[in-house]
Amino acid sequence: MATATETKNTALTVWAKLPAGYEFPEQDLRPERYRIKARGFEGPVDTVTNMTGVILAVREARWMPFIELDGKGNEIERDPVPTQCQLVERGVGEWHTAPLDIDGPVERRECASCPMNRWGTAANGGKGKACREKRLLLVLRDGEALPVVVVAPPTSLLSVGQFETRAAARRLRLGQIHVKLSTSYQKSGQMEWGVLSIEELEILDAAAQAALVERLMDGPLHDFYTAWTQPPVQQDQTF
């Protein structure tokens, strides 16, 4: 009976006969998204309690939906949900004055001074903000060729900020740090949620850093990384 290694090597040999470009259609892919839940990370096909790897980049995300109520005070549902405002560059949003008109006028607003960025402005009357602020972490997990996105909600912004600050204080790029991502279970009344925890495992050795940089300079990982980090920000409310 063939061993797993022999089977794998045979499979690679067989698939190598295909014309170049048919093996892995990276150019047509988007990173899988994992959302932080009470007890782990929920992805499109699985839920994991933790993941290890490197955080290649962190991107700010802000989006505010247009919400309209009917005569009975119920929210009018629309698909897709119209955009009231979205981030277009760091710290600057584009406010749609006529959100139901896709080609309607827009005005630029500084996020820091926008009234919709204040606590207590949430549409549901809660303590949150009307502006939905998140951080999108581009994570290359151990043993994988392409990255995933971990969506950090407002309750996890502090964790992300602290990790970035610690790295900057030592003049380290985020990708130099091998980390473990997990969630800390929280509960208040009937509400349950998870807060992102970023544990530093080690600084990658010189060989591992060189190999990662080489992958970031060319190939499919380069394409993902470049599209993720270069301006302008391409906002997507589905995050």
Backbone as CSV, one residue per row, in Angstrom:
resi,resn,N_x,N_y,N_z,CA_x,CA_y,CA_z,C_x,C_y,C_z
1,MET,0.853,-1.198,0.000,0.000,0.000,0.000,0.886,1.243,0.000
2,ALA,0.524,2.219,-0.829,1.306,3.449,-0.909,1.119,4.275,0.354
3,THR,2.202,4.884,0.805,2.112,5.764,1.969,1.507,7.091,1.556
4,ALA,1.127,7.896,2.571,0.540,9.208,2.285,1.516,10.080,1.517
5,THR,2.807,10.003,1.886,3.819,10.815,1.206,3.959,10.399,-0.245
6,GLU,3.981,9.075,-0.498,4.099,8.582,-1.872,2.898,9.002,-2.702
7,THR,1.711,8.904,-2.121,0.495,9.305,-2.831,0.526,10.783,-3.172
8,LYS,0.980,11.588,-2.213,1.058,13.035,-2.435,2.032,13.350,-3.554
9,ASN,3.209,12.706,-3.538,4.210,12.967,-4.566,3.721,12.551,-5.941
10,THR,3.018,11.408,-6.004,2.463,10.950,-7.273,1.438,11.937,-7.797
11,ALA,0.587,12.430,-6.900,-0.443,13.392,-7.301,0.188,14.661,-7.849
12,LEU,1.243,15.136,-7.187,1.908,16.346,-7.657,2.508,16.128,-9.034
13,THR,3.073,14.957,-9.268,3.668,14.655,-10.569,2.607,14.645,-11.662
14,VAL,1.469,14.036,-11.373,0.384,13.969,-12.349,-0.149,15.358,-12.671
15,TRP,-0.422,16.157,-11.648,-0.998,17.479,-11.870,-0.014,18.426,-12.539
16,ALA,1.280,18.163,-12.389,2.286,19.023,-13.014,2.230,18.953,-14.534
17,LYS,1.547,17.942,-15.083,1.428,17.811,-16.533,0.452,18.820,-17.132
18,LEU,-0.393,19.426,-16.297,-1.346,20.409,-16.804,-0.622,21.658,-17.273
19,PRO,-1.214,22.390,-18.243,-0.609,23.654,-18.675,-0.521,24.628,-17.513
20,ALA,0.484,25.461,-17.536,0.671,26.446,-16.467,-0.555,27.332,-16.355
21,GLY,-0.929,27.663,-15.131,-2.063,28.552,-14.912,-3.347,27.833,-14.574
22,TYR,-3.358,26.507,-14.728,-4.578,25.758,-14.457,-4.609,25.162,-13.053
23,GLU,-3.469,25.146,-12.369,-3.429,24.471,-11.081,-4.232,25.199,-10.008
24,PHE,-3.914,26.476,-9.803,-4.535,27.234,-8.731,-4.938,28.608,-9.268
25,PRO,-6.225,28.888,-9.426,-6.673,30.160,-10.022,-6.642,31.312,-9.028
26,GLU,-5.440,31.665,-8.511,-5.355,32.682,-7.471,-5.928,34.018,-7.909
27,GLN,-5.789,34.325,-9.205,-6.225,35.639,-9.662,-7.731,35.817,-9.535
28,ASP,-8.467,34.744,-9.374,-9.925,34.822,-9.268,-10.412,34.678,-7.825
29,LEU,-9.497,34.590,-6.882,-9.880,34.306,-5.504,-9.888,35.554,-4.638
30,ARG,-10.682,35.482,-3.581,-10.642,36.482,-2.522,-10.332,35.742,-1.229
31,PRO,-9.648,36.403,-0.299,-9.334,35.717,0.962,-10.607,35.285,1.693
32,GLU,-10.571,34.091,2.266,-11.682,33.657,3.110,-11.750,34.554,4.339
33,ARG,-12.955,34.839,4.779,-13.137,35.729,5.928,-13.560,34.938,7.165
34,TYR,-12.917,35.248,8.265,-13.264,34.632,9.543,-13.735,35.717,10.502
35,ARG,-14.940,35.538,11.006,-15.513,36.501,11.950,-15.338,35.996,13.380
36,ILE,-15.114,36.935,14.281,-14.890,36.590,15.681,-16.231,36.339,16.369
37,LYS,-16.382,35.134,16.878,-17.582,34.751,17.613,-17.213,34.495,19.076
38,ALA,-18.208,34.113,19.869,-17.983,33.955,21.305,-16.902,32.930,21.619
39,ARG,-16.845,31.864,20.830,-15.916,30.778,21.164,-15.001,30.390,20.005
40,GLY,-14.714,31.331,19.134,-13.791,31.003,18.053,-13.964,31.892,16.843
41,PHE,-13.426,31.422,15.722,-13.463,32.162,14.463,-14.348,31.403,13.483
42,GLU,-15.385,32.058,13.012,-16.338,31.424,12.108,-16.000,31.780,10.670
43,GLY,-15.655,30.765,9.877,-15.341,30.965,8.475,-16.471,30.503,7.585
44,PRO,-16.271,30.549,6.271,-17.338,30.156,5.345,-17.665,28.671,5.387
45,VAL,-16.693,27.833,5.766,-16.949,26.388,5.778,-16.570,25.724,7.092
46,ASP,-15.921,26.462,7.995,-15.531,25.852,9.261,-15.444,26.906,10.357
47,THR,-15.384,26.439,11.596,-15.169,27.298,12.755,-13.973,26.751,13.520
48,VAL,-13.000,27.610,13.807,-11.788,27.173,14.502,-11.650,27.958,15.798
49,THR,-11.059,27.329,16.801,-10.903,27.995,18.096,-9.668,28.885,18.131
50,ASN,-8.687,28.581,17.291,-7.488,29.416,17.237,-6.790,29.204,15.907
51,MET,-5.825,30.044,15.618,-5.000,29.891,14.425,-3.628,30.490,14.700
52,THR,-2.620,29.900,14.082,-1.257,30.403,14.227,-0.710,30.791,12.864
53,GLY,0.170,31.777,12.863,0.748,32.260,11.615,1.305,33.650,11.808
54,VAL,1.274,34.446,10.749,1.748,35.829,10.830,0.663,36.764,10.303
55,ILE,0.568,37.926,10.913,-0.341,38.969,10.440,0.439,39.821,9.441
56,LEU,0.063,39.756,8.184,0.794,40.482,7.149,0.456,41.964,7.139
57,ALA,-0.792,42.286,7.415,-1.221,43.685,7.368,-2.524,43.842,8.124
58,VAL,-2.782,45.060,8.568,-4.039,45.413,9.231,-4.648,46.581,8.475
59,ARG,-5.899,46.449,8.102,-6.570,47.507,7.353,-7.778,48.015,8.133
60,GLU,-7.911,49.327,8.171,-9.067,49.941,8.811,-10.284,49.781,7.908
61,ALA,-11.431,49.543,8.492,-12.672,49.429,7.728,-13.771,50.207,8.434
62,ARG,-14.433,51.051,7.696,-15.584,51.792,8.216,-16.672,51.789,7.150
63,TRP,-17.872,51.507,7.595,-19.010,51.524,6.680,-20.270,51.813,7.477
64,MET,-21.134,52.632,6.898,-22.400,52.958,7.546,-23.526,52.739,6.546
65,PRO,-24.483,51.873,6.862,-25.591,51.626,5.942,-26.623,52.748,6.001
66,PHE,-27.352,52.891,4.923,-28.477,53.831,4.921,-29.688,53.094,5.469
67,ILE,-30.253,53.616,6.546,-31.404,52.984,7.193,-32.610,53.908,7.101
68,GLU,-33.696,53.387,6.568,-34.936,54.156,6.422,-36.084,53.371,7.052
69,LEU,-36.940,54.062,7.789,-38.064,53.417,8.459,-39.366,53.688,7.723
70,ASP,-40.273,52.713,7.771,-41.583,52.917,7.160,-42.503,53.630,8.150
71,GLY,-43.774,53.781,7.781,-44.721,54.509,8.617,-44.964,53.873,9.970
72,LYS,-44.654,52.577,10.104,-44.849,51.872,11.372,-43.566,51.801,12.205
73,GLY,-42.528,52.440,11.709,-41.270,52.441,12.450,-40.395,51.233,12.205
74,ASN,-40.742,50.443,11.184,-39.936,49.269,10.856,-38.919,49.614,9.766
75,GLU,-37.761,49.004,9.854,-36.716,49.273,8.867,-37.113,48.713,7.508
76,ILE,-36.953,49.523,6.476,-37.224,49.093,5.108,-36.030,48.282,4.621
77,GLU,-36.266,47.025,4.269,-35.176,46.155,3.839,-34.909,46.328,2.350
78,ARG,-33.630,46.444,2.019,-33.204,46.567,0.626,-32.004,45.656,0.404
79,ASP,-31.926,45.101,-0.796,-30.815,44.229,-1.147,-30.276,44.629,-2.524
80,PRO,-29.051,45.108,-2.591,-28.104,45.267,-1.486,-28.447,46.467,-0.613
81,VAL,-27.895,46.485,0.579,-28.132,47.591,1.503,-27.413,48.838,0.984
82,PRO,-28.122,49.967,0.824,-27.470,51.186,0.332,-26.411,51.687,1.314
83,THR,-25.393,52.311,0.772,-24.311,52.864,1.591,-24.585,54.323,1.910
84,GLN,-24.563,54.651,3.199,-24.661,56.043,3.616,-23.273,56.689,3.608
85,CYS,-22.292,55.949,4.131,-20.924,56.468,4.162,-19.954,55.297,4.165
86,GLN,-18.781,55.497,3.574,-17.754,54.466,3.595,-16.374,55.111,3.564
87,LEU,-15.424,54.385,4.105,-14.053,54.871,4.157,-13.446,54.860,2.757
88,VAL,-12.780,55.949,2.376,-12.129,56.011,1.070,-10.621,56.191,1.196
89,GLU,-10.175,56.680,2.325,-8.756,56.731,2.654,-8.652,56.828,4.166
90,ARG,-7.470,56.656,4.682,-7.317,56.588,6.135,-7.872,57.840,6.808
91,GLY,-8.886,57.643,7.668,-9.454,58.748,8.429,-10.422,59.627,7.676
92,VAL,-10.784,59.245,6.447,-11.688,60.068,5.636,-12.785,59.192,5.038
93,GLY,-14.036,59.607,5.235,-15.165,58.887,4.680,-15.844,59.669,3.577
94,GLU,-16.589,58.952,2.748,-17.337,59.575,1.657,-18.823,59.412,1.962
95,TRP,-19.470,60.526,2.331,-20.863,60.540,2.758,-21.772,60.745,1.547
96,HIS,-22.717,59.821,1.362,-23.650,59.903,0.236,-24.876,60.700,0.679
97,THR,-25.069,61.869,0.093,-26.205,62.708,0.475,-27.519,62.186,-0.095
98,ALA,-27.451,61.379,-1.150,-28.641,60.733,-1.719,-28.312,59.250,-1.896
99,PRO,-28.294,58.483,-0.813,-27.786,57.109,-0.852,-28.549,56.155,-1.764
100,LEU,-29.790,56.473,-2.103,-30.549,55.594,-2.995,-30.202,55.829,-4.456
101,ASP,-29.464,56.894,-4.728,-29.016,57.206,-6.083,-27.551,56.829,-6.186
102,ILE,-27.249,55.779,-6.932,-25.882,55.279,-6.999,-24.911,56.313,-7.550
103,ASP,-25.431,57.235,-8.369,-24.587,58.285,-8.943,-24.825,59.629,-8.261
104,GLY,-25.445,59.601,-7.080,-25.766,60.829,-6.365,-24.533,61.523,-5.811
105,PRO,-24.701,62.751,-5.344,-23.570,63.534,-4.832,-23.013,62.963,-3.529
106,VAL,-21.734,63.210,-3.310,-21.069,62.767,-2.088,-20.260,63.919,-1.509
107,GLU,-19.988,63.826,-0.226,-19.122,64.807,0.425,-18.136,64.068,1.327
108,ARG,-16.934,64.579,1.408,-15.906,63.933,2.220,-15.986,64.428,3.662
109,ARG,-15.848,63.492,4.604,-15.919,63.819,6.023,-14.721,63.234,6.765
110,GLU,-14.200,64.007,7.702,-13.155,63.503,8.576,-13.797,62.589,9.625
111,CYS,-13.321,61.362,9.705,-13.913,60.400,10.640,-13.825,60.880,12.090
112,ALA,-12.727,61.536,12.434,-12.513,61.948,13.823,-13.572,62.924,14.312
113,SER,-14.103,63.757,13.411,-15.075,64.772,13.814,-16.501,64.456,13.373
114,CYS,-16.704,63.321,12.714,-18.040,62.973,12.223,-18.953,62.598,13.393
115,PRO,-20.159,63.169,13.464,-21.077,62.844,14.567,-21.512,61.379,14.572
116,MET,-21.463,60.713,13.413,-21.853,59.307,13.351,-20.769,58.381,13.907
117,ASN,-19.629,58.964,14.258,-18.529,58.192,14.834,-18.496,58.321,16.355
118,ARG,-19.586,58.780,16.927,-19.662,58.942,18.378,-20.420,57.778,19.009
119,TRP,-20.014,57.427,20.224,-20.714,56.370,20.952,-22.137,56.824,21.280
120,GLY,-23.064,55.887,21.162,-24.457,56.191,21.454,-25.270,56.591,20.245
121,THR,-24.668,56.514,19.048,-25.392,56.895,17.829,-25.899,55.687,17.048
122,ALA,-25.733,54.486,17.588,-26.160,53.278,16.881,-27.640,53.341,16.538
123,ALA,-27.985,52.811,15.366,-29.365,52.874,14.888,-30.328,52.116,15.788
124,ASN,-29.828,51.108,16.506,-30.706,50.319,17.378,-30.905,50.945,18.751
125,GLY,-30.360,52.156,18.939,-30.517,52.835,20.210,-29.546,52.396,21.284
126,GLY,-28.597,51.534,20.927,-27.628,51.045,21.899,-26.481,52.015,22.123
127,LYS,-25.442,51.512,22.786,-24.305,52.352,23.141,-23.266,52.459,22.027
128,GLY,-23.440,51.694,20.964,-22.452,51.671,19.895,-22.503,52.882,18.984
129,LYS,-21.713,52.806,17.914,-21.643,53.888,16.936,-22.479,53.546,15.706
130,ALA,-23.005,54.592,15.066,-23.695,54.379,13.797,-22.702,53.916,12.737
131,CYS,-21.490,54.447,12.804,-20.418,54.048,11.899,-19.865,52.702,12.355
132,ARG,-19.865,51.740,11.464,-19.417,50.396,11.814,-17.913,50.278,11.551
133,GLU,-17.155,50.433,12.607,-15.695,50.420,12.503,-15.151,49.040,12.845
134,LYS,-14.241,48.556,12.005,-13.615,47.260,12.229,-12.148,47.333,11.813
135,ARG,-11.436,46.273,12.078,-10.092,46.098,11.560,-10.052,44.763,10.825
136,LEU,-9.460,44.781,9.665,-9.355,43.583,8.841,-7.904,43.113,8.861
137,LEU,-7.679,41.935,9.417,-6.330,41.401,9.553,-6.059,40.396,8.438
138,LEU,-5.040,40.665,7.643,-4.632,39.728,6.602,-3.653,38.745,7.238
139,VAL,-4.098,37.509,7.403,-3.342,36.518,8.179,-2.906,35.367,7.278
140,LEU,-1.611,35.087,7.293,-1.087,33.909,6.598,-0.901,32.817,7.642
141,ARG,-1.777,31.819,7.592,-1.723,30.756,8.590,-0.588,29.783,8.288
142,ASP,-0.084,29.172,9.334,0.994,28.192,9.175,0.579,27.097,8.198
143,GLY,1.462,26.796,7.259,1.230,25.693,6.338,0.334,26.005,5.161
144,GLU,-0.109,27.256,5.002,-0.998,27.610,3.901,-0.306,28.552,2.921
145,ALA,-0.744,28.497,1.663,-0.114,29.291,0.613,-0.722,30.675,0.476
146,LEU,-2.011,30.793,0.815,-2.709,32.060,0.651,-3.293,32.518,1.985
147,PRO,-3.460,33.819,2.162,-3.922,34.352,3.445,-5.431,34.307,3.604
148,VAL,-5.870,34.495,4.830,-7.286,34.667,5.157,-7.439,36.033,5.818
149,VAL,-8.680,36.475,5.947,-8.965,37.739,6.618,-9.700,37.454,7.917
150,VAL,-9.190,37.992,9.010,-9.875,37.928,10.301,-10.514,39.289,10.540
151,VAL,-11.825,39.295,10.704,-12.579,40.538,10.870,-12.701,40.842,12.359
152,ALA,-12.048,41.912,12.789,-12.070,42.295,14.205,-13.115,43.384,14.428
153,PRO,-14.182,43.102,15.195,-15.243,44.077,15.453,-14.793,45.121,16.471
154,PRO,-15.641,46.109,16.774,-15.258,47.174,17.714,-14.739,46.668,19.057
155,THR,-15.282,45.558,19.554,-14.850,45.044,20.854,-13.419,44.510,20.835
156,SER,-12.850,44.334,19.638,-11.491,43.803,19.523,-10.489,44.838,19.020
157,LEU,-10.924,46.075,18.820,-10.020,47.101,18.295,-8.851,47.359,19.239
158,LEU,-9.099,47.310,20.542,-8.034,47.559,21.505,-6.932,46.510,21.382
159,SER,-7.316,45.252,21.227,-6.333,44.176,21.099,-5.452,44.379,19.877
160,VAL,-6.072,44.749,18.764,-5.313,44.974,17.531,-4.369,46.159,17.700
161,GLY,-4.881,47.242,18.271,-4.067,48.430,18.471,-2.872,48.172,19.372
162,GLN,-3.067,47.381,20.418,-1.970,47.067,21.334,-0.891,46.243,20.639
163,PHE,-1.311,45.305,19.799,-0.339,44.490,19.069,0.469,45.353,18.106
164,GLU,-0.199,46.240,17.377,0.507,47.124,16.451,1.483,48.033,17.197
165,THR,1.062,48.525,18.357,1.922,49.411,19.145,3.165,48.683,19.644
166,ARG,2.989,47.450,20.125,4.136,46.679,20.613,5.139,46.415,19.495
167,ALA,4.614,46.117,18.307,5.507,45.873,17.168,6.253,47.147,16.783
168,ALA,5.529,48.260,16.719,6.149,49.530,16.331,7.208,49.965,17.333
169,ALA,6.975,49.708,18.613,7.930,50.108,19.646,9.270,49.406,19.476
170,ARG,9.244,48.208,18.886,10.485,47.454,18.664,10.952,47.555,17.215
171,ARG,10.294,48.415,16.443,10.608,48.609,15.028,10.530,47.288,14.261
172,LEU,9.467,46.531,14.526,9.232,45.268,13.848,8.077,45.406,12.872
173,ARG,8.207,44.791,11.718,7.064,44.649,10.831,6.164,43.561,11.406
174,LEU,4.859,43.698,11.184,3.927,42.724,11.755,4.260,41.306,11.312
175,GLY,4.662,41.159,10.050,4.940,39.839,9.509,6.171,39.161,10.075
176,GLN,6.953,39.877,10.879,8.124,39.267,11.511,7.755,38.475,12.763
177,ILE,6.525,38.648,13.226,6.123,38.079,14.514,5.197,36.883,14.304
178,HIS,5.597,35.735,14.810,4.764,34.535,14.754,3.768,34.610,15.905
179,VAL,2.480,34.525,15.591,1.452,34.757,16.603,0.435,33.621,16.657
180,LYS,-0.294,33.599,17.757,-1.447,32.719,17.915,-2.664,33.598,18.159
181,LEU,-3.682,33.414,17.334,-4.931,34.157,17.481,-5.971,33.263,18.149
182,SER,-6.637,33.795,19.147,-7.713,33.083,19.823,-8.749,34.107,20.266
183,THR,-9.803,33.642,20.916,-10.835,34.559,21.388,-11.057,34.375,22.882
184,SER,-11.368,35.475,23.542,-11.686,35.462,24.972,-13.198,35.586,25.123
185,TYR,-13.806,34.585,25.751,-15.267,34.533,25.883,-15.767,35.619,26.830
186,GLN,-16.801,36.338,26.393,-17.416,37.398,27.191,-18.935,37.195,27.204
187,LYS,-19.566,37.583,28.328,-21.016,37.470,28.421,-21.564,38.565,29.310
188,SER,-22.679,39.142,28.878,-23.389,40.140,29.674,-24.877,39.904,29.478
189,GLY,-25.549,39.440,30.528,-26.959,39.088,30.382,-27.102,37.923,29.423
190,GLN,-27.889,38.121,28.376,-28.086,37.087,27.367,-27.135,37.233,26.186
191,MET,-26.325,38.263,26.202,-25.415,38.518,25.086,-24.078,37.812,25.301
192,GLU,-23.599,37.156,24.247,-22.303,36.491,24.260,-21.468,37.001,23.091
193,TRP,-20.184,37.185,23.332,-19.308,37.598,22.245,-17.875,37.207,22.586
194,GLY,-17.022,37.297,21.604,-15.614,36.988,21.806,-14.756,38.207,21.536
195,VAL,-13.676,38.335,22.289,-12.710,39.413,22.087,-11.414,38.796,21.576
196,LEU,-10.874,39.363,20.527,-9.662,38.830,19.922,-8.479,38.898,20.884
197,SER,-7.736,37.805,20.942,-6.496,37.751,21.712,-5.356,37.436,20.748
198,ILE,-4.303,38.252,20.772,-3.142,38.045,19.903,-1.944,37.735,20.792
199,GLU,-1.509,36.496,20.766,-0.380,36.060,21.594,0.879,35.956,20.733
200,GLU,1.923,36.646,21.147,3.194,36.572,20.427,3.915,35.290,20.811
201,LEU,4.216,34.455,19.823,4.912,33.199,20.078,6.426,33.355,19.974
202,GLU,6.869,34.032,18.928,8.298,34.229,18.718,8.510,35.193,17.558
203,ILE,9.738,35.691,17.452,10.143,36.444,16.272,10.685,35.435,15.268
204,LEU,10.221,35.497,14.033,10.704,34.559,13.023,12.217,34.671,12.883
205,ASP,12.869,33.526,12.676,14.314,33.574,12.480,14.626,34.157,11.103
206,ALA,15.900,34.428,10.864,16.305,35.115,9.637,15.891,34.347,8.385
207,ALA,16.023,33.023,8.414,15.676,32.215,7.248,14.178,32.280,6.953
208,ALA,13.359,32.190,8.001,11.908,32.247,7.820,11.475,33.616,7.316
209,GLN,12.093,34.669,7.829,11.765,36.014,7.367,12.140,36.191,5.901
210,ALA,13.315,35.689,5.520,13.760,35.810,4.131,12.821,35.061,3.190
211,ALA,12.382,33.872,3.603,11.468,33.085,2.773,10.127,33.789,2.613
212,LEU,9.639,34.401,3.694,8.366,35.111,3.627,8.472,36.334,2.728
213,VAL,9.550,37.093,2.883,9.739,38.285,2.047,9.807,37.902,0.576
214,GLU,10.474,36.802,0.268,10.565,36.345,-1.117,9.181,36.035,-1.676
215,ARG,8.336,35.418,-0.872,6.970,35.114,-1.315,6.147,36.378,-1.481
216,LEU,6.418,37.378,-0.642,5.679,38.640,-0.738,6.120,39.476,-1.928
217,MET,7.298,39.182,-2.458,7.832,39.953,-3.575,7.343,39.456,-4.921
218,ASP,6.899,38.206,-4.984,6.508,37.643,-6.269,5.541,36.487,-6.050
219,GLY,4.656,36.281,-7.029,3.734,35.165,-6.949,2.377,35.544,-6.385
220,PRO,1.526,34.551,-6.145,0.153,34.816,-5.696,0.067,35.538,-4.361
221,LEU,0.963,35.239,-3.425,0.926,35.928,-2.136,1.245,37.408,-2.314
222,HIS,2.160,37.702,-3.233,2.490,39.102,-3.549,1.250,39.836,-4.044
223,ASP,0.489,39.190,-4.926,-0.702,39.828,-5.492,-1.731,40.128,-4.404
224,PHE,-1.952,39.182,-3.512,-2.895,39.400,-2.413,-2.423,40.547,-1.517
225,TYR,-1.156,40.506,-1.158,-0.588,41.492,-0.231,-0.618,42.887,-0.841
226,THR,-0.237,43.004,-2.104,-0.210,44.305,-2.768,-1.609,44.899,-2.869
227,ALA,-2.566,44.079,-3.293,-3.942,44.565,-3.421,-4.502,44.989,-2.071
228,TRP,-4.041,44.350,-1.021,-4.577,44.622,0.312,-4.007,45.890,0.925
229,THR,-2.751,46.199,0.608,-2.057,47.282,1.297,-1.942,48.577,0.503
230,GLN,-2.094,48.526,-0.799,-1.902,49.748,-1.567,-3.178,50.585,-1.575
231,PRO,-3.059,51.927,-1.546,-4.227,52.799,-1.663,-4.663,52.844,-3.118
232,PRO,-5.901,53.284,-3.411,-6.892,53.688,-2.418,-7.559,52.483,-1.759
233,VAL,-8.148,52.715,-0.608,-8.854,51.650,0.094,-10.082,51.245,-0.712
234,GLN,-10.247,49.966,-0.950,-11.445,49.470,-1.612,-12.360,48.900,-0.537
235,GLN,-13.337,49.688,-0.134,-14.194,49.287,0.980,-15.251,48.291,0.522
236,ASP,-15.604,47.397,1.378,-16.587,46.365,1.063,-17.444,46.136,2.293
237,GLN,-18.740,46.515,2.219,-19.595,46.420,3.397,-19.834,44.984,3.833
238,THR,-19.529,44.006,2.955,-19.745,42.617,3.344,-18.769,42.182,4.420
239,PHE,-17.697,42.958,4.647,-16.784,42.638,5.735,-17.424,42.963,7.062
